[in-house]
């Protein structure tokens, strides 16, 4: 893995050197000292979906001012025991290369194009998941227009809001998610509103990626920092409109689902911070009604003056399941398009549907560039009458007609570390172990599982005059 990544880094550097003779790396600006108490701008725990490290700015004098290039190289080796709930282990390498080009013909318009090429080296073809491999393909391609407090982006792009528990790009996956969308943003840093209409892009490993039939996912998301002191309130409404679905009675029809709620994060007295989200889902699914909901709450305490700057926190997650008491009602929560990595342990076995989780978190910062995260969690089903779902939202274990005899999914211990070298090279290391609960043992998925991963990521951008981050 290391040799392969080194070759990719070398190839990128040589390519840059061949194209332009005058290249100079620019040091990133030093971080200003943060105030003792401020509104949280990232998820409360020092982990995903935060993206550590900076894009290294590289000054390239021959480049015109209206043109810039960017690149990302990532390699992550994984070892997983009981892979796919079978005996034995798998060792494989997930490689990802991205390259982008930005053209700015005027002061109010830009065009962006980005390719990616992803592979799962060492995995047999039958075990390569849809989010692991995509031969050279267009990942993003959009037109951006802006004027003062307005911005319009049209084309293939990333959509991610708040903690990304409902709408995110799932960047941990080799093929992170994009949408074919129109997005209108208005407002400033403290208060802004996003409106979008979109369709998620489906990955086709051996052909061009495409989206579904028409624009079928719409929404409004606001970030309001002026309403509650020391807090960011983020109300949202998402509408999912699918043309063809089949109800619980096997009746064909259409789906119209509305998800509405609020996410809030902020600071409390005495060095406490919090993050919480709650939402409900209502609508129709052919001849059935939709009646579901989900939420989470996180509270942590920071001791920045102590050695290692520890932050300790507790977390609770909840998503409804379908008890099947009303045959015309669907109560299984729809997790939409989330960034689900480490939402329920590092192995990402479970999804945000019919599940309850209790988790303890401790993150440490031994040095400026090194963060450590320890987590212990316990998961159960919300209702024994509904199935267990995986991180993609598909059925992992189907519930019997009479329901599961036990709802205990198990306990997990996770340790992860991130180290940022020279601000732009990020090393990731993690280990996760699942102690399976009785439900998994009773359904042929009771083998203890361990995941170990090691990864490196490097990002850079070439400009005539690199902007300061």
VOGU-3710 file (C-alpha; in Angstrom, 3 decimals, decimal comma):
1> xxxxxxxxxx> 0,000/0,000/0,000  2,779/2,427/0,956  4,759/1,742/-2,221  1,675/2,248/-4,379  0,801/5,504/-2,675  4,368/6,751/-2,976  4,242/6,087/-6,724  0,997/8,013/-7,034  2,464/10,947/-5,109  5,574/10,866/-7,291
11> xxxxxxxxxx> 3,510/10,708/-10,467  1,464/13,696/-9,367  4,565/15,691/-8,523  6,332/14,782/-11,784  3,233/15,670/-13,795  3,050/19,061/-12,143  6,727/19,634/-12,808  6,439/18,666/-16,492  3,502/20,962/-17,101  4,875/24,047/-15,410
21> xxxxxxxxxx> 8,491/24,974/-14,756  7,912/27,441/-11,919  6,139/25,801/-9,008  6,344/27,001/-5,443  4,560/25,540/-2,442  2,892/28,164/-0,311  2,751/27,748/3,463  -0,809/27,729/4,759  -1,719/30,586/7,071  -1,396/29,860/10,756
31> xxxxxxxxxx> -4,606/29,285/12,666  -5,661/32,168/14,851  -6,210/31,451/18,504  -9,842/30,452/18,984  -11,949/32,162/21,630  -12,672/30,231/24,794  -16,333/29,869/23,918  -17,780/29,899/20,427  -20,423/28,356/18,239  -19,408/24,893/17,115
41> xxxxxxxxxx> -18,740/24,904/13,374  -17,994/21,189/13,047  -19,445/18,025/14,589  -18,740/17,789/18,304  -16,357/14,844/18,124  -12,974/15,099/16,426  -13,861/12,612/13,748  -15,769/11,977/10,546  -17,241/13,725/8,632  -14,613/16,330/9,452
51> xxxxxxxxxx> -11,897/16,374/6,810  -8,524/16,875/8,451  -5,637/18,634/6,795  -5,565/21,456/4,281  -5,365/21,589/0,529  -1,738/22,503/-0,149  -1,612/25,699/-2,237  1,002/25,585/-4,989  1,927/28,753/-6,847  2,364/28,160/-10,582
61> xxxxxxxxxx> 3,385/31,376/-12,335  2,695/30,302/-15,972  -0,926/29,440/-15,188  -3,411/32,150/-16,183  -5,290/33,725/-13,323  -8,606/32,285/-14,534  -7,449/28,651/-14,394  -6,566/26,322/-11,515  -6,102/22,580/-10,980  -6,608/20,427/-7,910
71> xxxxxxxxxx> -5,853/16,832/-7,039  -6,441/14,315/-4,273  -4,676/10,977/-3,810  -5,895/8,555/-1,164  -5,018/4,976/-0,275  -6,488/3,019/2,625  -5,540/-0,542/3,463  -8,088/-2,571/5,416  -7,961/-5,912/7,202  -11,323/-7,309/8,249
81> xxxxxxxxxx> -12,036/-10,582/9,992  -15,334/-12,406/9,429  -15,764/-10,314/6,283  -19,362/-10,429/5,098  -20,154/-12,482/8,232  -18,168/-15,516/7,070  -15,110/-17,212/8,560  -11,705/-16,023/7,447  -10,341/-12,564/6,758  -9,881/-10,167/3,894
91> xxxxxxxxxx> -6,982/-7,771/3,256  -7,468/-5,193/0,530  -6,491/-1,678/-0,521  -8,965/1,046/-1,458  -7,325/3,542/-3,823  -8,805/6,837/-4,947  -7,456/9,481/-7,312  -9,303/12,703/-8,074  -8,381/15,552/-10,357  -10,226/18,800/-10,916
101> xxxxxxxxxx> -10,089/21,907/-13,085  -11,664/25,293/-12,353  -12,211/27,911/-15,055  -13,207/31,459/-14,068  -14,079/33,347/-17,291  -15,666/36,265/-15,400  -15,763/37,603/-11,861  -19,266/36,190/-11,301  -18,997/32,785/-12,982  -16,893/29,629/-12,741
111> xxxxxxxxxx> -16,956/26,135/-14,231  -15,670/23,095/-12,361  -14,938/19,590/-13,660  -13,642/16,689/-11,550  -12,805/13,096/-12,446  -12,192/10,205/-10,106  -10,758/6,719/-10,469  -11,309/4,243/-7,617  -10,362/0,604/-7,122  -10,479/-2,138/-4,480
121> xxxxxxxxxx> -7,169/-3,940/-4,934  -7,031/-7,432/-3,472  -10,794/-7,901/-3,336  -12,337/-10,672/-5,449  -14,810/-9,263/-7,957  -17,723/-10,875/-6,137  -16,885/-9,025/-2,908  -16,332/-5,559/-4,403  -19,191/-3,396/-3,143  -20,773/-0,714/-5,299
131> xxxxxxxxxx> -19,105/2,026/-3,234  -15,586/0,604/-3,695  -14,888/0,790/-7,430  -15,563/3,183/-10,292  -13,358/3,296/-13,364  -12,319/6,743/-14,638  -15,545/8,762/-14,517  -16,981/12,237/-14,055  -17,580/12,883/-10,361  -18,432/16,597/-10,489
141> xxxxxxxxxx> -19,215/18,980/-13,301  -21,100/22,210/-12,715  -21,597/25,857/-13,561  -21,430/28,309/-10,654  -22,861/31,848/-10,722  -22,656/34,290/-7,845  -23,547/37,880/-7,045  -23,117/39,348/-3,580  -25,261/37,168/-1,277  -26,593/34,836/-3,983
151> xxxxxxxxxx> -25,018/31,729/-5,497  -26,417/29,258/-8,044  -24,746/25,923/-8,791  -26,131/23,797/-11,634  -24,813/20,348/-12,507  -23,191/17,367/-10,825  -22,087/18,433/-7,351  -21,771/17,560/-3,674  -24,670/18,178/-1,291  -23,943/18,040/2,436
161> xxxxxxxxxx> -25,698/19,736/5,316  -25,040/19,923/9,048  -23,610/16,744/10,543  -24,422/14,895/7,289  -26,597/12,392/9,140  -29,343/12,899/6,543  -27,683/14,525/3,534  -23,964/13,991/2,960  -21,366/12,763/0,521  -20,166/9,736/2,537
171> xxxxxxxxxx> -16,540/10,664/1,894  -15,208/7,625/3,771  -16,475/5,418/0,945  -14,182/5,040/-2,034  -16,937/6,409/-4,283  -18,339/9,307/-2,312  -21,820/10,505/-3,239  -22,730/13,277/-5,664  -26,005/14,644/-6,999  -27,176/16,035/-10,313
181> xxxxxxxxxx> -28,750/19,169/-8,919  -29,669/22,824/-9,021  -28,741/24,580/-5,783  -29,486/28,176/-4,819  -27,710/29,617/-1,768  -28,460/32,991/-0,238  -27,198/34,841/2,800  -23,908/35,349/4,588  -21,692/33,545/7,083  -24,008/33,915/10,064
191> xxxxxxxxxx> -27,327/33,203/8,385  -27,950/31,494/5,091  -30,516/29,406/3,222  -29,994/26,642/0,668  -32,697/25,489/-1,761  -32,102/22,515/-4,049  -33,714/20,062/-6,423  -31,706/16,972/-7,276  -31,294/13,325/-8,128  -28,602/11,160/-6,549
201> xxxxxxxxxx> -25,957/9,806/-8,937  -25,799/6,020/-9,260  -22,303/4,579/-9,685  -21,706/2,181/-12,590  -18,180/0,756/-12,207  -17,737/-0,129/-15,894  -19,799/2,607/-17,570  -20,719/6,251/-17,103  -22,437/7,154/-13,836  -26,029/8,342/-14,211
211> xxxxxxxxxx> -28,872/9,624/-12,044  -32,392/8,253/-11,660  -35,519/9,217/-13,544  -35,849/12,970/-13,226  -35,233/15,259/-10,275  -36,810/13,394/-7,352  -35,201/14,813/-4,203  -35,766/18,404/-3,119  -35,103/20,427/-0,016  -34,504/23,581/1,966
221> xxxxxxxxxx> -31,828/23,924/4,640  -31,066/26,984/6,760  -28,182/27,816/9,082  -29,146/30,502/11,605  -26,522/31,764/14,035  -28,381/34,908/15,147  -31,436/33,324/16,793  -30,054/31,568/19,876  -26,937/32,884/21,660  -23,853/30,684/21,181
231> xxxxxxxxxx> -25,748/28,273/18,925  -26,288/27,379/15,281  -29,920/26,423/14,597  -30,416/24,487/11,357  -34,043/23,823/10,338  -34,646/21,732/7,223  -37,310/20,232/4,972  -36,530/17,452/2,496  -39,003/16,011/-0,027  -38,487/12,647/-1,691
241> xxxxxxxxxx> -40,739/11,924/-4,690  -40,320/8,495/-6,303  -42,440/7,530/-9,293  -42,577/3,776/-8,776  -42,781/1,928/-5,433  -44,616/-1,132/-4,105  -46,545/-1,006/-0,840  -46,704/-3,590/1,937  -49,769/-5,029/0,189  -47,808/-5,344/-3,093
251> xxxxxxxxxx> -49,732/-2,493/-4,690  -47,756/-0,386/-7,159  -47,826/3,368/-6,826  -45,699/6,450/-6,125  -43,988/7,814/-3,025  -44,148/11,314/-1,592  -42,185/11,606/1,655  -41,476/14,786/3,607  -38,726/14,910/6,247  -38,768/17,993/8,460
261> xxxxxxxxxx> -36,845/18,858/11,580  -34,005/20,823/13,116  -30,375/20,295/14,003  -28,745/22,506/16,610  -25,232/22,760/17,987  -23,620/25,171/20,356  -21,842/25,987/23,589  -23,061/25,722/27,176  -21,557/27,186/30,364  -18,733/25,412/32,220
271> xxxxxxxxxx> -16,986/24,090/29,080  -19,909/21,956/27,877  -20,999/21,733/24,247  -23,858/19,937/22,572  -25,274/18,792/19,253  -28,765/17,424/18,649  -31,088/16,643/15,780  -34,736/15,608/15,628  -36,986/15,061/12,635  -40,244/13,468/11,553
281> xxxxxxxxxx> -41,260/11,827/8,287  -44,773/11,988/6,892  -46,218/11,095/3,512  -47,552/8,341/1,308  -46,013/5,163/-0,075  -48,442/3,885/-2,696  -51,557/3,068/-0,624  -49,635/3,181/2,699  -49,012/6,194/4,933  -45,554/7,133/6,255
291> xxxxxxxxxx> -45,214/7,869/9,955  -41,573/7,755/11,161  -38,915/9,782/12,931  -35,345/9,855/14,213  -32,902/11,904/16,210  -29,682/12,020/18,178  -28,197/13,983/21,051  -24,538/14,514/21,993  -23,159/16,337/25,014  -19,486/16,624/25,860
301> xxxxxxxxxx> -17,177/18,317/28,313  -13,895/19,924/27,237  -10,854/20,316/29,460  -8,567/22,273/27,155  -6,134/23,250/29,935  -5,393/19,671/30,986  -2,665/17,564/29,354  -3,886/15,942/26,104  -6,851/18,376/26,061  -9,439/15,629/26,724
311> xxxxxxxxxx> -13,073/15,877/25,635  -15,494/13,339/27,086  -19,020/12,906/25,849  -22,156/10,809/25,761  -24,397/10,155/22,783  -27,821/8,673/22,135  -29,237/7,810/18,699  -32,764/6,704/17,865  -34,600/5,795/14,655  -38,072/4,289/14,464
321> xxxxxxxxxx> -38,889/0,850/13,140  -42,121/-0,625/11,857  -44,063/-2,503/14,577  -46,599/-3,678/11,955  -49,539/-2,945/14,237  -51,150/-0,986/11,394  -50,760/-2,756/8,051  -51,437/0,473/6,162  -48,685/2,438/7,928  -44,916/2,390/7,320
331> xxxxxxxxxx> -42,910/3,430/10,377  -39,421/2,360/9,320  -37,342/5,531/9,260  -35,824/6,426/5,884  -32,225/7,528/6,460  -32,154/9,329/3,083  -28,576/9,973/1,812  -26,332/10,142/4,896  -22,632/10,024/5,658  -22,982/6,954/7,848
341> xxxxxxxxxx> -19,334/6,196/8,635  -18,836/5,897/12,397  -22,458/6,741/13,053  -22,764/3,231/14,477  -19,167/2,048/15,092  -16,192/2,213/12,724  -17,149/-0,935/10,808  -20,318/0,683/9,460  -22,411/-2,471/9,764  -25,709/-0,835/10,723
351> xxxxxxxxxx> -27,853/1,946/9,285  -29,935/4,735/10,837  -33,170/2,720/10,673  -34,939/0,771/13,457  -32,020/1,228/15,812  -31,084/2,644/19,211  -27,527/3,410/20,268  -25,813/4,502/23,473  -22,212/5,601/23,064  -19,355/6,994/25,154
361> xxxxxxxxxx> -16,717/9,138/23,449  -13,304/10,397/24,499  -11,035/12,321/22,181  -7,514/13,479/23,002  -5,057/15,835/21,352  -1,499/14,867/22,346  -0,044/17,343/19,836  -1,343/19,987/17,471  -1,274/17,525/14,585  -2,431/14,336/16,331
371> xxxxxxxxxx> -5,946/13,454/17,497  -7,085/10,235/19,171  -10,675/9,045/19,518  -11,895/6,258/21,814  -15,487/5,042/21,575  -17,600/2,361/23,237  -21,156/1,727/22,104  -24,147/-0,555/22,493  -26,815/-1,035/19,822  -30,289/-2,585/19,908
381> xxxxxxxxxx> -33,280/-2,637/17,589  -36,060/-0,165/18,289  -38,721/-2,793/17,636  -38,365/-6,559/17,321  -41,022/-6,648/14,589  -38,890/-4,816/12,012  -35,716/-5,907/10,230  -32,095/-5,004/10,908  -30,743/-2,655/8,224  -27,183/-2,112/7,003
391> xxxxxxxxxx> -25,447/1,233/6,513  -26,806/1,494/2,961  -30,384/1,141/4,220  -30,912/-2,385/2,871  -32,223/-5,309/4,928  -29,362/-7,120/6,660  -31,448/-9,555/8,718  -35,132/-9,889/7,884  -37,469/-10,006/10,865  -39,531/-13,202/11,230
401> xxxxxxxxxx> -43,311/-12,908/11,209  -43,456/-13,148/14,998  -40,510/-10,774/15,477  -36,994/-11,345/16,781  -36,617/-13,201/20,076  -33,921/-10,703/21,135  -33,150/-7,147/19,983  -29,529/-6,956/21,228  -27,137/-6,227/18,343  -24,008/-6,136/20,481
411> xxxxxxxxxx> -21,258/-3,911/21,812  -18,337/-2,318/20,022  -15,001/-0,759/20,936  -13,306/1,662/18,539  -9,960/3,446/18,504  -8,928/5,809/15,734  -6,118/8,292/15,216  -5,354/11,036/12,724  -1,996/12,680/12,149  -1,500/15,681/9,871
421> xxxxxxxxxx> 2,001/15,970/8,398  3,034/19,370/7,015  -0,637/20,425/7,073  -1,610/18,567/3,869  -0,689/14,886/4,272  -3,136/13,076/6,550  -2,495/9,643/8,054  -5,404/7,629/9,459  -5,215/4,572/11,696  -8,088/2,720/13,314
431> xxxxxxxxxx> -9,218/-0,520/14,900  -12,769/-1,592/15,648  -14,183/-4,728/17,249  -17,773/-5,915/17,426  -18,910/-8,210/20,202  -22,049/-9,608/18,540  -25,317/-9,637/20,440  -27,882/-12,382/20,634  -29,811/-11,216/17,568  -26,764/-11,658/15,328
441> xxxxxxxxxx> -25,880/-14,983/16,944  -29,400/-16,290/16,371  -29,305/-15,360/12,670  -25,999/-16,805/11,390  -24,132/-13,497/11,760  -22,676/-14,016/15,209  -18,967/-14,177/14,436  -16,911/-11,539/16,303  -15,569/-9,021/13,800  -12,457/-6,853/13,799
451> xxxxxxxxxx> -11,512/-4,099/11,372  -8,035/-2,555/11,127  -7,243/0,209/8,646  -4,291/2,439/7,729  -4,657/5,275/5,246  -2,915/8,276/3,693  -4,458/11,276/1,942  -2,783/14,150/0,116  -4,534/17,125/-1,513  -3,092/20,062/-3,437
461> xxxxxxxxx> -4,216/22,896/-5,685  -2,254/24,768/-8,353  -2,980/28,455/-9,027  -1,227/31,474/-10,438  -1,922/33,188/-7,122  -3,228/30,680/-4,528  -5,991/32,045/-2,283  -5,414/31,910/1,466  -7,566/29,331/3,252
//
